[in-house]
Each structure stands twice: as structure tokens, then as C-alpha cells.
Amino acid sequence: MTKKQHYMTKEERYKLEGLLEAGASKSEAAKILGFSRQTIYNEIQRGTYMHTVKWYDVPRYSAAKGQDIHEKRQRNKGRPLKIGYDHAYAGFLDRMMHEKKYSPSAALAEAKKAGYVTSLCVNTIYNYIDRGIFLRMDNEDLWEKCRRSPRHKREAKVAHKDLPSIEQRPEWIGNRSVLGHWEGDLVVGCKGSSAVLLTLTERVKREEVIIKLPDRKAATVRRAFDRLERRYGKAAFREKFKSVTLDNGSEFMEYGELVKSIYGGKRFDVYYTHAGAPYEKGANENHNRMIRRFLPKGTDFTKVTKKRIAEIQDWMNNYPRRSLGWMTPREMCNTT
């Protein structure tokens, strides 16, 4: 049968839905309907949704969804797109944003590094996503489309006056002029799950370290730093971890034990933020939101493997940052 060149009609979409429900393969559906197999693949991808069966979800094609998306894209047709006919460039951006979970800004930066001549601005990318121009991207895939509302800073209160406050932290640490100063926190899982993630973010290079812990006890956190110190060795650890800025969680409150080196003496300085002031370690807070792209709230961390955590850590250290001139933390580490 000669392959059809026109857009799939509403009736053809419903025929496709019926064929798939009857158990036909994609190749069989393409042959029966007279379209190329790639057209059928694209249409199924466009119209697929997650259908709940008892307690689990299964992917299912909806002719109605496919038709709605097609009609929306037809309505949005207007003046020629700035992206033109550069399908390779569009595919690269789509792949970076959808598969690798890059923001539009980071995807554009990577495209430039990759040598693509076509150039778009971030606002145009957001507009294209709104209009459904990209095959797989929509607004639900954007981890943070809009800038968050500014937080109202509370009156600064030091919860534990006998511990080193961030007010005592040297200014050269605050202005990110020296390497080796970190921010840390715990990311918790679902209710009833004891496992947590200890996250550490280097303030200058944005290097990330993620360690899975069985619980959030102070002794468990301390032992995690012991293992880090043992892994790097005395001299290398003290060069890499000069200070850590933490919040006032009970898991960080055993100050004397936390700063004690397994080799004797003090292993690093610790400074505590004011109570209710997460913005005082903003780099780490931002990184924790990035982790939530892969491990959303409600995740049971006891079921997350160390291999998966290592993959997320690797992704973060290879993610280009505007603050680094679109270099990655790993690239920054390799140049210093």
C-alpha cells in the first residue's frame, strides 16, 4: 500500500486506538492504516497517557489526546518558527530537556557547545513548549518554569547560641572566593521511611556529594563524615573540606563529635545558619530541589539503590550552570 502523506485524521486515530486495543503491533497498524511505521510511533508517543489498573499504571494510547494535541498545534501555526527546518537542533534540545532533564537555558548552552549554528533565546524555547512545538516536551516536564516568589526573611535567630553561628563565618567564605567550603543538609524520604540523603554542595564549584544514610541520627551523620575522611586521607580531606555550613537540625548538633577528626584534632570548621533561614545555604537548597527531579517528595529512600544515587550525583556534577559560565562542576574541578 502507498504510504499516506497527509496528517492522520481523527477517524484514523480512532482506528489506530482500536487496533492497538485489539493487540495489533505498531508495524501491523502502520500496514493496515497505510502510514509509515515512524508515523505510527510518533502518533502513539504523542497520544499516550498513563492508565491506572488496580494499583499500578500502564501506558495506553488515546485517540482523543492525540487529536487534541494535533488540533492545538495546527491552531498555533503562524509565522515561520525561528528554529526553521533545523530538525537536528530541535531534536537535540528536545532530548536534553526531556531525557536529561536539562532546563531550557542549560539545553541551549549545551547546544552551543555542541556546535549548532541555529540560536534561540530562552523565552522562545518556553514559548515553543507552550505551543507544543517540541515532540515530547510540555510544561509538566519543566522542573521550575517560573521564578519562585521572593521569600520574606524572618528575624534572624540563633537556635544554639553556644555553637559557631554563620555570623562568625569569615567574609571570604561568604563571597565564594576560596575553594573547599561546603553547605550541607539532609533530604528526607516518605513518611515512615528512616533512610535519608546527606547532601553536600561546594560553594564555589557547585560540586555535589550525596550519601545515603540508614537514618538521621547524629551518630550516623558523624560516621558518614568519618568514611569521607578515611576515603580521602588526612591531608587531602582537610584541603577539600575546610568548612561546612549546616542548619539547626538535631542530626548536626553534636558539634564536638562532628568536627573531631579520626586522625586526631579538628577535621573542619562548622557554622550553623539561623533558625528558619534556609536561604543562608542557598546553593545546597537549590541542589536539593534538583535531586527532587529524580526523587520526588514521597519517595521511599530505602528502595533507592546506591547505584541510582551515584547516577544522580554524576548527573549533577555534569550539569552546566549559569553561575559557572555554563561550565559544569566537573569541568571546574578539572581546571583548578
Secondary structure, 3 states (H helix, E strand, C coil): CCCCCCCCCHHHHHHHHHHHHCCCCHHHHHHHHCCCHHHHHHHHHHHEEEEEECCEEEEEECHHHHHHHHHHHHHCCCCCCCCCCCHHHHHHHHHHHHCCCCCHHHHHHHHHHCCCCCCCCHHHHHHHHHHCCCCCCCHHHCCCCCCCCCCCCCCCCCCCCCCCEHHHCCHHHHCCCCCCEEEEEEEECCCCCCCEEEEEEECCCCCEEEEEECCCCHHHHHHHHHHHHHHHCHHHHHHHCCEEEECCCHHHCCHHHHCECCCCCECCEEEECCCCCHHHHHHHHHHHHHHCCCCCCCCCHHHCCHHHHHHHHHHHHCCCEHHHCCECHHHHHHHC
